[in-house]
Amino acid sequence: MPINKDNNYPTFISTSELARLMGVSRQAILKKIKTGKIHAQKVGRNYIIPSEEFSAAVGEFVSARKKEEIEKVVKRAVKEYRETLRLLGRE
């Protein structure tokens, strides 16, 4: 797996690795690739996914209800810790 020299993270991940990280099947990942929801490059018979696509892929597998829950938690955290976050932003 190629490594990005700037941050030591892989520049590409395989469909199997992404499926394992997401807790879904490899077939689910392949469906998202074929519909264009996840961008990937075909290498031989397999696909590789640029590491930048990981966050987009996560968004594809999070339900609308879960997204709403996450949004509520973020809003509550910002409201509760606004001053602390502001001070941390200055550092």
C-alpha positions in Angstrom: 0.0 0.0 0.0 1.6 3.4 -1.0 2.3 5.7 1.9 2.0 9.4 1.8 5.4 10.7 2.9 3.9 13.9 4.5 1.8 12.1 7.1 2.6 8.4 6.9 -1.0 7.5 6.0 -1.8 5.3 3.0 -2.7 7.3 -0.1 -5.0 4.5 -1.2 -7.1 1.8 0.5 -8.6 -1.3 -0.9 -12.3 -2.0 -1.1 -11.9 -4.8 1.5 -10.1 -2.4 3.9 -12.8 0.2 3.5 -15.5 -2.4 4.0 -13.8 -3.6 7.2 -13.4 -0.1 8.5 -17.0 0.8 7.7 -18.5 -2.5 9.0 -20.2 -3.2 5.7 -19.7 -5.8 3.0 -17.3 -5.4 0.1 -20.2 -5.7 -2.2 -21.8 -2.6 -0.5 -18.6 -0.7 -1.3 -18.5 -1.9 -4.9 -22.2 -0.8 -5.4 -21.3 2.7 -4.1 -18.3 2.8 -6.5 -20.4 1.7 -9.5 -23.0 4.4 -8.8 -20.3 7.0 -8.4 -21.0 7.8 -4.8 -17.4 6.7 -3.9 -14.6 7.6 -6.3 -12.2 4.8 -7.0 -9.6 3.8 -9.5 -9.6 0.4 -11.2 -6.4 -1.6 -11.0 -6.6 -4.9 -12.7 -9.8 -6.5 -11.4 -9.8 -4.5 -8.2 -10.5 -1.0 -7.1 -8.4 1.3 -5.0 -9.9 4.3 -3.2 -8.0 7.5 -2.5 -7.7 8.1 1.2 -9.3 11.5 0.7 -12.5 9.6 -0.3 -12.8 8.0 3.1 -14.8 10.8 4.7 -17.2 10.9 1.7 -17.6 7.1 2.0 -18.5 7.5 5.7 -21.2 9.9 4.7 -22.7 7.4 2.3 -23.2 4.8 5.1 -24.5 7.0 7.8 -28.3 7.1 7.9 -30.2 10.4 7.9 -31.3 9.7 11.4 -27.8 9.1 12.6 -26.7 12.3 10.9 -29.4 14.2 12.8 -28.2 12.6 16.1 -24.6 13.6 15.3 -25.7 17.2 14.5 -27.5 17.5 17.8 -24.5 16.2 19.7 -22.2 18.7 18.0 -24.6 21.6 18.6 -24.9 20.7 22.2 -21.1 20.4 22.6 -20.5 23.7 20.9 -23.1 25.4 23.1 -21.7 23.9 26.3 -18.0 24.3 25.5 -18.1 27.4 23.2 -15.6 29.4 25.3 -13.2 26.5 25.7 -13.3 25.9 22.0 -12.8 29.5 21.2 -9.7 29.6 23.5 -8.3 26.4 22.0 -8.8 27.9 18.5 -6.4 30.7 19.5 -3.6 28.3 20.3 
